[in-house]
């Protein structure tokens, strides 16, 4: 799976920064909300609830990527890519409260 340039770059970055105490890398590409177009304000910016959830994750040190969990993260990303379907509509936008509740269940 390391053949996809995005993942190879991520793996290199995490490995290169692993011993730097002030560097933390977080990842959301494996989250279901990235493939729900209702969660975007425009073609490249998330709805404020998604941004708020990301800030909450950083504050609570959730979704941090490390050398130890990167393989599983990459596998979930690839699984999401393979399962992606373009829908005619995306009626439900994820809310901050829903995202945090799901994160707390992990």
C-alpha positions in Angstrom: 0.0 0.0 0.0 2.9 2.3 0.4 3.0 2.9 -3.3 0.5 5.7 -3.2 2.5 8.9 -3.1 0.3 10.6 -0.5 0.8 7.7 1.9 4.5 7.4 1.2 5.0 11.1 2.0 2.9 10.8 5.2 4.9 7.8 6.3 8.2 9.6 5.7 7.0 12.7 7.5 5.9 10.8 10.5 9.1 8.8 10.6 11.3 11.9 10.2 9.4 13.8 12.9 9.0 10.9 15.4 11.7 12.0 17.7 10.8 15.7 17.6 9.0 16.4 20.9 7.1 19.5 19.6 5.8 18.0 16.4 2.5 16.2 16.3 0.8 15.0 13.1 -3.0 14.3 12.9 -5.0 12.6 10.2 -8.6 12.7 9.2 -8.5 11.2 5.7 -9.9 7.9 7.1 -13.0 9.6 8.6 -16.3 9.0 6.9 -17.0 12.8 6.8 -14.4 13.4 4.0 -16.6 11.6 1.4 -19.9 13.3 2.4 -20.2 16.4 0.2 -22.7 17.9 2.6 -19.8 18.4 5.0 -18.1 21.0 2.7 -18.7 24.7 2.3 -17.0 24.7 -1.1 -14.8 22.3 -3.1 -12.0 22.4 -0.6 -13.2 23.7 2.7 -15.1 21.8 5.4 -18.2 23.1 7.2 -17.3 24.9 10.4 -18.5 21.9 12.5 -15.9 19.7 10.9 -13.2 22.3 11.5 -14.4 22.6 15.1 -14.2 18.8 15.5 -10.6 18.8 14.1 -9.6 21.5 16.6 -11.3 19.4 19.4 -9.3 16.4 18.3 -6.0 18.3 18.5 -6.9 19.7 21.9 -7.7 16.3 23.2 -4.8 14.5 21.3 -7.2 12.3 19.3 -6.5 11.1 15.8 -2.7 11.6 16.2 -0.6 9.7 13.7 2.4 7.8 14.8 4.8 5.2 13.4 2.9 2.6 15.4 -0.6 3.4 14.0 0.1 4.6 10.5 -0.3 1.2 8.8 -3.8 0.9 10.2 -4.6 4.5 9.3 -3.4 4.0 5.7 -5.5 0.8 5.4 -8.6 2.6 6.6 -8.0 5.4 4.1 -7.6 2.9 1.2 -10.7 1.0 2.3 -12.7 4.3 2.3 -11.3 5.2 -1.2 -12.4 1.8 -2.5 -15.9 2.1 -1.0 -16.4 5.7 -2.2 -19.6 6.3 -4.2 -20.8 9.5 -5.7 -24.4 10.1 -4.6 -27.1 12.2 -6.2 -27.5 14.0 -2.8 -25.9 14.1 0.6 -28.8 14.9 2.9 -27.1 14.7 6.2 -24.3 17.0 7.3 -22.2 15.7 10.3 -22.4 17.8 13.3 -19.7 18.6 15.8 -21.7 16.8 18.6 -22.1 13.7 16.5 -18.4 13.6 15.6 -17.2 14.1 19.2 -19.7 11.5 20.5 -18.3 8.9 17.9 -14.7 9.8 18.9 -15.5 9.2 22.6 -16.9 5.8 21.9 -13.5 4.6 20.5 
